[in-house]
């Protein structure tokens, strides 16, 4: 009997989904539709797990009950699309997966229609097997529509949907207005490269895809919208990594007459809403706060992971005058000697410590070398990697006392220019945190939130020989530092803040500049002349001349939030159709060439790369 004879659906609409039936549906006549997740043939008696978005229901095909239907079921294979009409009955044999919501029932098939067949799959997508798929990521991205049938990715997509709804419910209840800002906008290069879109009707001119709706949302504040939010797609043409994509989604927020505390309170409320709706978890509010300088000195990072301890210790004063050439030269040059205490490493052998020094400290972190003091757990004498005639024992003992180390601990020390050496020790801390199993990326937490505040307004770029805005050029200086903007711009602190979760930055924002004279001072500090500023940002400067209110806001990386909520290791696992690390989409094979006539319409002529290289 040909499969093609059974491709017309005469069952009508489905009565239930495959995740819906329970014991109280027993004896009901139902119609289910979905994919064959797996098939088991027990000598004429055929069992099929029918899967749809909502779950799995076991279907029984019994030749004694309906011989014709059972005969058709013999042709079923993985991922065939079928419609089944049958009767719900109590399951006779306990389900293998007893935690499955439909484990108590099964459906005795009265009729079967094969709606479509499937070729053999390039990799398994069965809900029972796909979680441990060994298929490469490239293969899964090429067949993304199959990959999305897997339980793990489907869970991520559905969780992401719930995040969207939680965000919208929260901001609507707080009187925020959702406003869509343009996707085709003006290029204002500052930071990452823009994606450019050529204009057909304006020869030689280009739109840019937004890196952020920053200027538009500030203009909405000038327009009196008071409270704005948007779940918005943004674009940056930059190198990729596991937590970065060329197109990404932001939760974008702006408020008129905002103080930093108002931003913190509202942001914390939104995150608490997400965690309550998606995880059923109550976050402890308010989140702790830490200045940028404190974060660097304590954790060696402006996005500290607070899930474990091992805080940094500045031992520069402790080792001053120690007569150890490395430490003495670093301290004299204004650098720092920085340490961490690692519990349980006091008994570590010299060979392992040397391997840590070579492979991690020198090669990966680019530091000058690891100095360590090991305190054996039996309380015996401290073992130093530096001989006592080079580094006197009294300085080693003073360092052990200053760090609070005890038997069984190891004190790991790096020396170098500040703040670089703090960052290197911070990276070493994170490496050891993972290596020693102190960090868990479980989707069940723990959840360690932190506000990092008082960022530097500007940072010096050696390549361009000028200052760049650490956040963006519309960030307001702190009022008490405003007078330094002309004479000592590097010391000016910003009214800027990031929110960090488990060592990942999930959002950042600032109180904005709202006066044209202050904005021009900022442009001056950035080396942007008045004429250039008018050409690039004249629309915003003009708006500031007509009663612009004080305002501020924040933007959250929605993709990154979902990645942390799901415990995924990559943003690609929480974006439905992501790009690879080479900024390509294997499924549709984009980017791709276009026809010559399209280029002509856009007034574009491609260069011959071979001639250009010559």
Secondary structure by P-SEA (a helix, b strand, c coil): cccccccccccccccccccccccccccccbbbbbccccccccccbbbbbcccccbbbbbbbbccccaaaaaaaccccccccbbbbbccccccccccccccccccbbbbccccccccccccccccccccccccccccaaaaaaaaaaaaacaaaaaaaaaaaaaaaaaaaaaaaabbbbbbccccccccccccccbbbbbcccccccccccccaaaaaaaaaaacccbbbbbbbbbbbcccccccccccccbbbbbccccaaaaaaaaaaaaaaaaaaacccccccccccccaaaaaaaccccccccccccccccccccccccccaaaaaaaaacbbbbbbbbcccccccaaaaaaaaccccccccccccccbbbbcccccccccccccccccaaaaaaaaaaacccccbbbbbbbccaaaaaaaaaaaaaaaaaaaccccccccccbbbbbbcccccbbbbccccccccccccccccccccccccccccccccccbbbbbcccccccccccccccaaaaaaaaaaacccaaaaaaacaaaaaaaacccccccccccaaaaaaaaaacccccccccccccccccccccccccccccaaaaaaacccccccccccc
